Amino acid sequence: MAAGSPSPDPTGPTTTPVTLDDAQKSATEAAGWVEQNWSTWLAIGLRILLILIIASVLRVLIRRALTKLIDRMNRSAQAVEGTALGGLLVNVERRRQRSEAIGSVLRSVASFLILGTAALMVLGVLNIDLAPLLASAGVAGVAIGFGARNLVTDFLSGVFMILEDQYGVGDSIDAGVASGEVVEVGLRVTKLRGDNGEIWYVRNGEIKRIGNLSQGWATAGVDVRVRPTEDLTRVRAVIAEATDSMTKDEPWNERLWGPVEILGLNEVLLESMVIRISAKTMPGKALGVEREMRWRIKEAFDAAGIRIVGGPPLTDTPASAPDPTASMSAPSALGNPTSPQSLATAPIPPGPSLSK
């Protein structure tokens, strides 16, 4: 070693020059490793490609089958739209929205199951341990479920409501928090139009009970109040004649689904009697039938001379004579000059003079 030159540090890094033979050896090893594993990679790639192709084809076929099923349901609803039975039992818009909602749910569930299964199979082919992934997904699902429990509740309530056909477009319902006619049915929100025209957006999860006023039939009830002196047999005959003519006229013969029944006396009081009348009607037509029944019964009573309580007074009722003492005032104690009250109000006489 020359004098004055720095001595090499034994602890410092040493750089070994790469020779051509080392590079050739590394390239040979890499080529051998690739040649050794390329068949495994090709097999893995082909398996992944096959899984994706099968999942895509299966998803397309299932979604197409569900779409055809929904279209067939809509065509069957449109086939009876113009008939009388279709007008009473089938609402085309209601069937369409219900079928589309069910089809959307089924398509989404099918896509989720198929693609989720394909993704897990691909990860399994890549030799990735799925246990930690599934555990993390389970924890994340629980956290999301607690955070969005209202949304999940609304969605599940909407799904079961549509599947059970609890109500649909055009139905008049009482949902507790709001009531009105159903305008739109969704998986999360139901849209109602109130009696005054307002629009209510009701979350499906908030609906605890539903009263559907448009399914089956409705009942029209009318109470007629007459004087207790009326002949009940005559009153019954007049009411029966008025209601029988109503069942034969248009459009009441379609809205009435049975004969009008006179149930009898509902109340018997000193000043009046209440006769109850009932009839089975089409859903949602009870109010109009009640108004028409009141109109016809009132006209029939007027023609028969039967007075309803609260009407104008009868002409044969004798008018009572006026009381002659009504205009007389009550006697006053000051009218008697010898009464203590009159003496107390008399002027005080002057006393004797004290001047001399």
PyMOL commands that set and color helices and strands:
alter all, ss='L'
color gray80, all
select helices_A, chain A and resi 20-79+84-89+92-125+130-147+149-164+204-206+232-246+252-255+286-304+324-327+333-335+340-344
alter helices_A, ss='H'
color red, helices_A
select strands_A, chain A and resi 172-174+179-185+189-193+199-203+211-212+218-226+261-268+273-281
alter strands_A, ss='S'
color yellow, strands_A
deselect
rebuild
show_as cartoon
